[in-house]
Amino acid sequence: MSQQQPATKLGPATAYMIAVGVMLLDQAVKTYVTEAMHLATRGSIPLLGPLHLTLVWNRGVTFGLFTGDTQIVRWALTGFAVIMSLVLGWWARSQHRILPLAGIGLIMGGAIGNVIDRVRYGAVIDFIDASALYFPWVFNVADACIDIGVVLLLIDMVRNDRPSQDNAKDDAE
């Protein structure tokens, strides 16, 4: 008889690793477009089809909403993102399914990537310009990951394949 391998249990480390990966990718891409490509001096550069690289210093929240040029706004947004990342990190401790863990990790990593920008530069570096697609905002890797993470959490909320109470009791025994 063949022995079955025990199922690998997913835990908060999954979300934390995704968060670190997103944060590192976000910061690497931002460094590349600002320092290696000198995007600040080149204006808008065609990238792929309707996408362009256009440097924007975002002092508001995602998509430039609630823009404010004051230090109070900068640090309030920074503090909010840090607190939300900590809350999400705590929430990840109770998750064992890939969708919520991936969603939490993507949101945490994106939030932390943007926090790093706010601390270093006083604003978030945005550069992905899809205005040719009638999308009026310029965004970055962190913003995209936050949005994808929210979608994953919403998908997980509406899924109906969670174990029933009877199956959960059987698994516990």
Secondary structure by P-SEA (a helix, b strand, c coil): cccccccccccaaaaaaaaaaaaaaaaaaaaaacccccccccccccccccbbbbbbbcccccccccccccaaaaaaaaaaaaaaaaaaaaaacccccaaaaaaaaaaaaaaaaaaaaaaaccbbbbccccccccccccccaaaaaaaaaaaaaaaaaaccccccaaaaaaaac
